[in-house]
Amino acid sequence: MRLLYSAFIQLLALGFKLAALFGNPKAKEWIKGRKGLFNTLEETIPSERPLIWFHSASLGEFEQARPLIEEIAKTKTHFILLTFFSPSGYESKKNYTHADLVCYMPLDSRANAKRFLKITNPELTFFAKYEFWFNHLKELQKRNLKHYLISGIFRPKQQFFRFYGKWFRDHLRAFSHLFLQDQDSVDLLHKFGIEHCSLSGDGRFDRVWEIAQEKVDLPKVEQFVGNEICVVFGSSWEKENLLAFQLAEKHPKIKIIIAPHEYHAEEMKKLEKRFNLKASYYSQLNTSESNTQILIIDQMGLLSKIYRFGDLAVIGGGFGKGIHNILEAAVYGLPVMFGPNHQFFNEAKELISEGAAKVFKNEEQFHQLVDQYIHKPETRAEASAICKAYFEKKIGATKLIFNKLKGDKDL
């Protein structure tokens, strides 16, 4: 099986090379970012200081590991290495101050795994959510190096639990411990005889909770919203942007903030013209300017702080590959709404079940749901209370993991 897996890894590398040749920018970054990687590691990592390695696929998985990284960084006892698989994660966090070195993870070949771990020799290793690179895992096992999964989640259809899954499960058995998001994952691993796992929760809850406690000074947004009902469209795509302008046309007294997943000025100008509505843009907004109904956020990094000014959140991505982060809104007690593609997100399913999140499949359903929230403040208040209670139950994964590591004398 390892030969087949290693052949797959080589095909993966070939795929990136071909994509780069045909001009794919992410593939180009994926290859460029790994050039000279081992030299960088050899030149940067000090031999006299113990190293802890954190690995995340991309930005979303990083957010699950981030609270633990920062908790360990406070001790100032270890060199912290943070690696990413994807360019989007690396480019976003290459200057992250709580890690001593941020870089790409090398391609998961057997030779690379041996060389990488010979250089780094991590005292502890943490993989976030579902990052399983089996040659690196095998090498960690060979070297008897402790490694953990944090915010892990498992489903019956994964390769671990298929008729051919024994080889994959053997790598799970080699983990020092598996910290899991939900009880279903714990029960599934127990069913296959994997007992060294526990329910710890999802580190993202701790992270967004921390953000919500921070003092924020955004006078332009505060002045824009005033005392009106405000609907925030977070990480919105074309479908949600259209709905935002429709909503503004239908409800001229409410305030609407659009923070698009990718800002395209031309798209917004077309919507302004189509609906004959004038929008303000954050980069050009004056603190005294609040007479427009729509505020478009044309700067990155503000969304998680802007939600606190809202009364209702519409999360983008539900008509594409999947919804974006709903926790950043829910932590402030905002009822959340999103499109139908949400099935791979536990928090979405749980908040739907508890009544604080709603799904819309078309424009008609969207407007019906928003009307309920706008005209019935008691409905908003009820959903808000559910969100806050939900978070109180969910925070604490970082403390739980950190305390176990301390108790086991791994830190």
KEZAZA-452963 format. One record per residue: residue in one letter; x, y, z of N, C-alpha, C, O in turn. Coordinates in pm, whole numbers, plus 50000, padded with zeros to 5 digits. Example, Ala and Ser with C-alpha at 12.3 -4.5 7.8 and 13.67 -1.06 7.14 Angstrom:
// KEZAZA-452963
A513194943150780512304955050780513204967050780514244966850846;S512854977550708513674989450714512905000350787513415011450804;
***
This chain:
// KEZAZA-452963
M500834987850000500005000050000500865012750000500515022749938;R502025012150072502865024050074503415027449936503575039149903;L503695017249857504165019749720503095026849638503395036349565;L501845022349651500745028749579500565043149626500375052249546;Y500635045049759500475058549813501595067649763501335079049723;S502815062749767503945070949721503855074149573504265084849529;A503295064749494503075067349352502035078349334502155086949246;F500995077949420499975088449416500595102149446500265112049382;I501505102649544502155115249579502965120749461502965132749437;Q503635111949389504395116449272503465121649162503795131349093;L502325115149147501335120049050500795133649092500545142349009;L500605135349223500155148349275501155159249241500785170149197;A502435156249262503485165949229503495169149080503655180649041;L503315158748997503275160748852502085169548815502185178148728;G500965167348881499785175348854500015190148883499595198748805;F500695193148994501015207049026501965213048922501815224648883;K502935205148878503885210148778503195213248646503465223548584;L502305204448604501575206748478500665218948491500585227148400;A499985219948606499105231548628499905244448625499445254548572;A501105244248684501945256148684502385259748542502435271448506;L502715249448461503115251848323502005258648244502265266748155;F500765255248278499625261048208499145274048274498085279248240;G499935279148368499685292548420498855293348546498485304348587;N498545282048609497755282748733498575289648842499635284548880;P498115301148894498935308848988499155301649121500235302749180;K498155294249169498315287249296499325275849283500115273349374;A499275268849168500235258149145501655263749136502605257649186;K501795275449074503115281849067503645285149205504825282849235;E502765290549289503175293849426503515281349506504455281349585;W502735270649484502955257949554504365252749527505035247749617;I504805253749402506135248949363507225258649406508245254649462;K506995271449379507995281749413508265282049563509415283549606;G507225280649642507375281649788508185270549850508675272049961;R508345259349779509095247949832510555247649786511335239249830;K510905256849696512295257349649513205262249762512915272449826;G514275255249785515215259149890514705256850031515275262050127;L513615249050043513005247150175513955241050276514055245850389;F514655230450237515515223550332516705232250374517155231550488;N517195240550283518265249850319517785259950422518495263250517;T516545264750402515965274250498515835267850636516155274150737;L515365255450639515215248550767516575246850836516695249350956;E517585242650761518905240250819519525253050871520225253050973;E519285264050802519885276850840519165283650955519755291751026;T517875280350975517045287751070516835280651203516785287151307;I516715267551201516355260151322517575258551412518585252951370;P517485263451536518625262151628518715247951686517705241951719;S519915242951697520085229251747519905228351898519615217551951;E520055239551969520035239152115518635241152175518475240452297;R517645243552092516325246652145515325236152097515265233451977;P514535230052188513545220052144512495226152053512115237752069;L512035218251957511135223251853509765216551862509655204551887;I508725224551842507365219351828506875222951688506965234451646;W506365212951618505915214651480504385214451474503765204951521;F503795224851417502375225551388502185225451237502865232751165;H501255217051190500965216851047499475218551021498645211951084;S499155227350927497775229650885497705229350733498645233550665;A496605224450681496435224250536496385238450482497105241950388;S495525246650542495325260250494494895268950610495095265550727;L494295280350578493975290350679492905285550778493005288250897;G491895278450728490825273850816491335264450922490955265651039;E492175254950884492745245450980493715252451076493815248851193;F494425262551024495315270251111494535276551226495005276651340;E493345281951196492555288451300492175278651410491975282651525;Q492085265651376491785255651478493005253151568492855250051687;A494185254451512495415252351589495905265051658496645264251756;R495505276351609496065289051654496015291251805497025295251863;P494885289051872494875291452017495905283052092496495287752189;L496105270452049497095261952115498515266852085499365266852173;I498765270951961500075276651927500405288252020501505289152074;E499435297152036499685309252114499795306252263500525313052335;E499095296052310499205291952450500605286252476501225289252578;I501085277952385502425272152400503505282952382504535282652451;A503265292252290504255302852266504495311352390505585316852407;K503495312452476503645320252600504735314752690505365322152766;T504965301652681505975295452768507395299052727508315298652808;K507565302752600508875306852547509965296252566511145299452578;T509555283752569510515272852592510895265552464511915258752458;H510055266952359510255259052238510345267952114509765278752108;F511085263152017511075268851882509825263551813509635251451804;I508985272551764507725268351703507815269351551508035280151495;L507645257951487507645256951341506205255051295505505246051341;L505765263551204504415262651148504525260250998505155268050926;T503895249450951503925246550807502515246150750501545243550821;F502445248850621501185248350547501365239650422502465238350369;F500265233950377500265227050249499935236750136500535236150029;S498975245650160498455254050051499085267950050499475273150154;P499195273849931499695287649922498815297749995499325307250053;S497495295749993496605305550057496885306350207496885317250264;G497115294950270497435295050413498785301450439498915309850528;Y499775297450362501125302750383501175317850360501715325350442;E500605322450248500655336650215499945345150321500355356450348;S498885339750379498145347250481498915348350612498795358350683;K499715338050644500325337350777501845336450777502445332450877;K502475340150667503935338750660504665348150757505835345950788;N503975358450804504575367650902503955366151040504035375251122;Y503355354851066502695352151194503715352651308504695345251307;T503485361451404504515364551502504665354051613505675354151683;H503695345251630503795335351737504545322651695504735313551775;A504955322051571505795310951524507185316351493507335327551443;D508195308351521509575312451493509905310951345510755318151293;L509235301551278509435299651135508135294751074507515285351124;V507725301150966506545296950890507015293250750507695301150685;C506655281250705507075276950572506105266350519505135262650586;Y506375261550400505585250650343506045237250400507195235650442;M505125227750401505505213950428506025207850298505415209950192;P507115200350302507595194350177506625183950125505805178550199;L506725181149997505935170449937506115157650019507225154650065;D505045150150036505065138650127505675126150062505025115750052;S506915127350017507655115549970508415109750088508625116450189;R508835097250075509585090950183510915098050207511335099950321;A511595101750098512885108550111512725122050179513515125750267;N511695129550138511465142550199511125141250347511595149150429;A510315131350381509925129450520511155126650607511285132150716;K512045118150558513255114950634514125127350652514635129950761;R514295134850545515165146650552514555157350641515245163450722;F513245159650625512555169950703512655167050853512955175950932;L512405154550891512395151151034513795149751091514005151351211;K514765146851005516155146851051516585160951089517295163051187;I516155170651009516525184651036515745190251155516325196651243;T514435187751158513575194251258513555186851391513555193151497;N513545173651387513515165251508512525170851612512945174051723;P511255172051579510305178551670510075170751798509915158451796;E510055177751908509735171552036508265167752040507885157252093;L507425176451981505985173951967505555178451829506085188251775;T504585171451772504025175251642502505175351653501905166551714;F501905185551591500445186551592499925188451449500355197551378;F499005179751409498315181151281496885185751309496255181051404;A496385194951227495055200651251493995194251162494145193351040;K492945189951224491685185351165491815172251086491535161651141;Y492225172850960492295160650881493505160550787493415156650671;E494615165050840495855164850762496595151750790497195150150896;F496545142650696497205129650712498155127550594497735123850484;W499435129950619500465127450518501245115450566502055116350658;F500985103950502501315091150562502805087950563503255080150648;N503585093650472505025091250480505655098950596506555093750663;H505205110950620505685118450736505205111750865505955111150963;L503975106850866503465100050985504285087451015504595084551130;K504615080050912505405067850930506795071250983507325064151069;E507375081950932508705085650977508685090551122509605087851199;L507625097651160507465101651300507405089351390508005088951498;Q506675079351343506555066851419507905059751431508275055151539;K508625058951319509935052251320510895058851418511675052151485;R510815072051426511735079451512511205080751656511825086951741;N510035074651680509425074851813509185089151860509445092551976;L508695097551769508415111451800506915113251826506085108451749;K506585120051934505185121551972504455130651873504955141351837;H503285126251829502495134451737501015133051769500545122351808;Y500295144051750498905145251792498055150651677498535157751589;L496785147051681495785153151594494915162051682494435157751786;I494715174551639493845183651714492675187951628492805189551506;S491535189851694490285193251624489985183151513489455186751408;G490325170651539490085160251439488615156951424487825158551517;I488265152451306486875148551279486895136851180487625137051081;F486085126951207486065114851123484635111651084483675113951158;R484515105950961483215101750910483335087650851484395084050801;P482265079750857482335065550815482815063350672483345052650642;K482635073150583483005071150444484475074050415484925072550301;Q485225078250516486645080850494487405067850471486935057050506;Q488595069050411489375057250373489735048550493489945036550477;F489815054350611490185046750730489205035450761489585025350821;F487965037150719486905028050763486325019750648485275013350663;R487005019850535486615011450421487224997450436488004994850527;F486854988550345487344974850352488864974150335489514964750380;Y489434984550270490884985050249491564994250351492714998150331;G490884997650459491345008350547492365004850653492845013850722;K492724992150669493624988350779494954996050773495435000850875;W495524997050654496805004050640496695018450689497595023550756;F495585025050655495375038850698495135039550849495655048550915;R494355030150902494065030051046495325027751129495455033051239;D496255020051075497505017551148498235030651178498905031851280;H498115040251089498755053251113498035060851224498665068151300;L496715059151234495975065351344496405059351478496515066351578;R496635046351478497045039651602498395044751651498695043951770;A499215049851560500555054651596500555068551658501555072651717;F499445076051645499375089151708499485087651859499025077751916;S500085097451923500155097452069498775099452129498435093252230;H497985108052068496595110152110495855117351999496455125051923;L494565114751989493705121251890492665129551964491765124152029;F492785142851953491825151952016490735155051913491025160751808;L489495151451942488445151451841487365161851868487145166151982;Q486705165951759485695176451768484365171651824483715179051898;D483945159551790482595155351828482565140851876483475133051852;Q481495137751944481345124352001481205113751893481635102351912;D480605117251781480485107651671481845102651626482015090851596;S482825111551622484185107651582484815098451686485465088651652;V484605101751812485125093251920484525079251910485235069251917;D483205078651893482515065751886482985057651765483125045451773;L483205064451654483635057451532485015051251551485235039751512;L485945058551611487285053151634487235041751735487935031651720;H486415043251837486275032351935485755019551868486175008551902;K484865021251774484295009851703485385001751633485264989551619;F486445008451590487545001651520488744999251613489854996851568;G488484999951743489524996351839490575006751864491635003751919;I490305019251824491265030151846490795037751970489865045851962;E491445035352082490965040252210491665053052257491125060252342;H492845056052204493605067552254493105080452188493855087352118;C491845083552212491215095452158490265101052263489835093852353;S489945113852250489015119952345488315131752280488785137552182;L487185135152337486415146652290486995159352350486985161152472;S487495167952266488095180552315487385192752259487425203452320;G486735191252143486095202752080486945208551969487945202851928;D486525220051923487115226651807487795239451850487155248251909;G489095240651822489855252351862489365265451802489675276151855;R488605264651693488105277151632487175284651727487125296951724;F486445277351811485555284151906486355292852001485945304152032;D487485287752048488325295652136488865307952066488935318752124;R489225306251939489795317351864488775328551842489065340151867;V487585325051795486605335651767486105341851897485735353551901;W486095333952005485725339452135486745350052179486365360452231;E488035347252157489085356852189488895369852110489015380752165;I488605368451981488395380251895487235388551947487295400851948;A486175381751989484965388752035485225396652163484525406352191;Q486215392352241486505399352367487425411452347487575419752436;E488025412452230488955423452205488215436752188487105437152136;K488855447352233488305460552210488545464452064489635462552011;V487525469852002487605473151860487215487851840486215492651894;D488015494651762487735508751732487505510051581488445511751504;L486245509351541485875511051400484795521951392483635518951364;P485175534251417484185545051423483405547051294482235550951297;K484035544251180483325546051053482165536451040481085540150992;V482375524051084481315514151078480235517351181479045516651151;E480655520851301479705524151408478805535851368477595535651392;Q479415545951308478645557651264477705554051150476575558951145;F478155545651060477325541550947476075534150995474975536850947;V476235524951089475095516851136474135525151219472915524051202;G474675533451307473805541451393472905532651479473375523051541;N471625535951482470655528351561469735519751474468705514851521;E470115517851348469265510251257469575495251263470645491151308;I468625487151218468865472851202469915471051093469845477350988;C470885462451120471985460551024472135445750990472205437151078;V472185442850859472415429250811473815428950749474135436750660;V474655419750799476025418350749476105406350656475775395150694;F476555408650535476815397950438478305394850444479125402650394;G478655383650505480055380350528480595370150430479945360050402;S481785372850377482435363950278481455360750165481335349250123;S480785370850118479725369050018480305367049878481355372249843;W479565359249800479875357149659478805364249576477965371349630;E478855362149446477965369449355476495367749392475735377449389;K476095355449429474705352849464474275361049585473225367549583;E475105360849691474745368249812474825383449790474045390949849;N475755388049706475835402349677474565407249610474075418149640;L474045399249518472785402649452471655403349554470835412549551;L471595393649645470555393549748470665405749838469645411149884;A471885410249865472085421949950471455434349887470805442149956;F471655436249758471075447849691469555446649679468835456549690;Q469075434449657467625432349658467025436149793465965442449800;L467715432249899467245435150034467225450150059466295455350120;A468245456950013468305471550030467145478349957466565487850008;E466825473349840465715478949762464385476649832463505485249831;K464245464849893462985461149958462815467850093461695471150132;H463905469750166463865475350302464775487550308465905486450356;P464325499050263465205510850252465665516650386466575524950388;K465065512450497465445518150627466535510150700467125515350795;I466805498050658467835490250726469215493150665469315497950552;K470245490150741471615491750694472165478050651471875467750711;I472965478450547473535466050492475045467750475475505477350415;I475785458250530477235457950513477595445650430477185434450463;I478355447750325478795436650239480315435450250481055444650214;A480765424050301482205421050307482455409150215482415397750261;P482715411650088482805400549990484015391750014485045396150064;H483865378949976484995369649985486145374549899487305374249940;E485825379049781486805385449692486185398349640485125398149577;Y486855409549667486295422449629486575425349482487715425249436;H485495427949408485595431949268484795444849250483565444749253;A485505455849232484855468849224483845469449110482775475449124;E484185463248997483295463748880481955457148910480905462248868;E481985445748982480735438849015479845447749102478635448449079;M480435454449199479655462949289479085475049216477945478949242;K479845480849127479365492449051478185488448961477245496148943;K478255476448904477145471548821475875469748904474785473048858;L476025464649026474855462849113474285476449154473065478149161;E475165486049183474685499449216473845505249101472775510949122;K474355503448981473665508748863472355501348838471335507548807;R472395488148852471195479948825470065483348919468905484248877;F470375485449047469325488149146469145502949176468315506849258;N469935511249108469875525649128470065529049277469345537249333;L471065522649338471375524649479472835528949492473725523149430;K473055539049574474405543949597475005536949719474405537149826;A476165530849703476845524149813478065532149855478675539149773;S478425531049983479675536750033480725525750037480395513950050;Y481985529650028483095520250032483955523550153484305535150177;Y484305513250230484965515550358486215524150343486435533150424;S487025521550241488285528850226488075543650197488975551750216;Q486865547250152486575561150118485575567550214485185579050195;L485175560150317484095564650405484625574350510485675571950570;N483895585250531484195594550639483365590850762482285585250749;T483885593850881483155590351004481805597451011480895592651078;S481665608550944480415616050948479425611550841478295616450837;E479835602450754478995598350642478175586050679478705575050693;S476865587950693476005576750729474685577150652473735570050686;N474625585550548473355587150476473125576250371472015574950319;T474155568450337473955557550242473475545150317473665543850438;Q472855536050242472265524150303473205512150300473115503350385;I474105511950203474975500350183476425504450204476885514450149;L477125496550284478565498550304479285486150253479005474950297;I480215488250162480995477150105482395477650165483085487850158;I482805466550223484125465650285485135461650178485135450350131;D485975470850141486955468550035488375467150091489355469650021;Q488455463150217489735460250280489665446650348488615442650398;M490785439550349490835426250409491005427150560491525437050612;G490565416650630490885415250772489945421950870490235422350989;L488825427350821487925434650910486665426950948486015430251047;L486315416650871485005410350884484735405151025483655407651079;S485695398151085485445392251217485155402851323484525399851424;K485605414951299485355425951393484065433351360483425439151448;I483685433251233482505440751189481205434051232480195440751252;Y481225420751246479995413751284479365419351411478145418751427;R480175424951501479645429851628478665441351609477895444551699;F478685447651492477775458851466476475454251401475585462351376;G476355441251374475185436151302474095430851392474275428951512;D472945428351330471805421951397471495408351334470835399951395;L471975406251213471735393951138472895392151041473395401850985;A473315379651022474425376950931474005367350821473355357250847;V474395370550699474215361650583475605357450538476415365750497;I475875344550547477225339350522477305333950379476435326550334;G478355337750310478525333850170479065319750154479505313450250;G479015314950030479585302049994478595290649985478925280049934;G477385292750033476385282050036475855278049900475175267849888;F476145286049797475765282349661476995278649578476945277549456;G478115276649649479355272649584479895259949647479165250149663;K481185260249681481825248249736481475245649881481645234449931;G480975255849950480625254150090480675267450163481365276750122;I479915268250271479825280850345481155284550410481995275950438;H481305297450432482485302550502482205302650652481205297050698;N483065309050726483045308450872481785314850930481575326850917;I480935306650992479725312051056479965315251203479195322651264;L481045309851260481305311951403481655326451432481315331651538;E482345333051338482735346951359481525356051378481625366451444;A480395352151321479155359851339478385355151461477905363251541;A478275342051476477465336351584478005339851722477225340551817;V479305342051734479885345051864479335358151922479325360052043;Y478875367051835478275379551880476765378351902476085388151931;G476255366151888474825364251905474005367551783472795369551793;L474645368251666473905371051543473265358351489473965348351471;P471955358451463471375347351387472075346751251472405357051193;V472295334651201473025333151076472165326250971471345317651004;M472355330150846471645324350733472665321050624473695327850612;F472385310750547473315306850440472615297750341471515292850366;G473275295650228472745287150123472845272350156473305268750265;P472425263650064472235249350095473515241150114473445230450175;N474665245650064475865237550073476565239850207477515247550217;H476085232950309476615234650444476835221250514477195221050632;Q476635210150444476535197050509477835192150572477805182950653;F478965198050536480235193550592480685201850713481835200950756;F479775209850765480125218850875479265215750997478075218650999;N479895209851097479175205751217478435217251283477285215951324;E479135228751292478535240051362477275244951291476335249551356;A477255243951158476055247951084474895238551116473775243051143;K475165225551113474105215851143473605217351286472405216251312;E474495219951379474095221351519473275233951542472275233651613;L473695245051481472945257551499471585257051428470625263151475;I471515249951317470225247851251469305239951344468135243351362;S469845229351402469075220751491468555228451613467445226051660;E469375237851662468985245351781468135257551749467575263651840;G468035261151622467145271951582467795285451563467095295451544;A469125286151566469815298951552470365301151412470905311851383;A470245291251325470695292551186469595287951092468845278651122;K469515294550978468485291250879469125289550742470105296250708;V468555280450664469045277650529468015282650428466815280550445;F468505289150322467615293150214468145287250083469355286950059;K467215282650001467585276249875467365285149754467845282249645;N466625296149773466335305149661466035318949716466005321049837;E465815328349625465575342249664464305343649748464285351249845;E463255336549712461995337649785462165333449931461705340450021;Q462835322149954463065317650092463935327650168463695330250286;F464925333150100465795342850165465005354650218465145358450335;H464185360550134463435372450176462395369250282462135377550369;Q461805357450277460855353550381461545352750517461015357450618;L462715346650520463445345250645463915358750699463785361450818;V464445367150611464915380250656463765388550709463905395350811;D462625388050641461445395450687461065391650830460705400150910;Q461155378650861460835374050996461775380451098461335385051203;Y463055380651067464025386251161463865401451174464045406951283;I463545408151065463415422751068462175426951145462225436151228;H461055420451118459775424751175459465418651312458545423151380;K460225408551351459975402051480461245402251565462025392751563;P461445413051640462655413951722462775402551823463885398851862;E461635397151866461695386051961462315373551896462965365651964;T462125372051765462745360751693464245362451689464995352851708;R464705374751663466145377551665466725375151804467795369251818;A466015379851905466505378652043466615363952085467575360052153;E465655355952044465685341752078466875334752013467585326952076;A467075337651884468205331451812469535336251870470485328551879;S469585348951909470805354451967471155347452098472325344252122;A470165345152181470395338352309470895324052286471745319152360;I470355317552184470785303852152472255303852111473015295252154;C472655313452027474055314351982474995316052100476025309352108;K474645324952192475515327652306475645315352396476735312252443;A474525308552419474555296352501475355285352432476055277652497;Y475235284852301475965274852221477475276752239478205267052257;F477935289252235479355291852250479855288652390480965283652407;E479045291352489479455288352626479705273452645480535269552727;K478985265252570479175250752576480415246252498481005235952530;K480795253952397481805249252301483225253852328484175247252285;I483395264852397484755269752419485485260852521484865254152603;G486805260952513487595253752611488495242852556489195236252633;A488485240652424489315230052365490795232352394491525222952426;T491245244652382492665247652400493125244452542494165238252563;K492335248752639492685246252779492725231252807493615226452877;L491755223952752491685209452774492935202552719493545194352787;I493305205952594494465199652531495755203452604496595194952633;F495885216252634497095221152701497265214352837498365210252873;N496165213252912496255207053044496615192153036497335186953121;K496095185452932496455171252916497935169752884498615160952938;L498435178352797499855177852763500725180652885501755174252905;K500295190252967501035193253090500955181453187501955177653248;G499755175653198499575164453288500405152253248500895144853333;D500535150353116501355139253066502845142653061503665134653016;K503165154853108504555159853111505165160652971506365158752952;D504295163652872504785165752736505165180352713505795183752613;L504755189052807505125203152799505765207352931506155218852947;
***
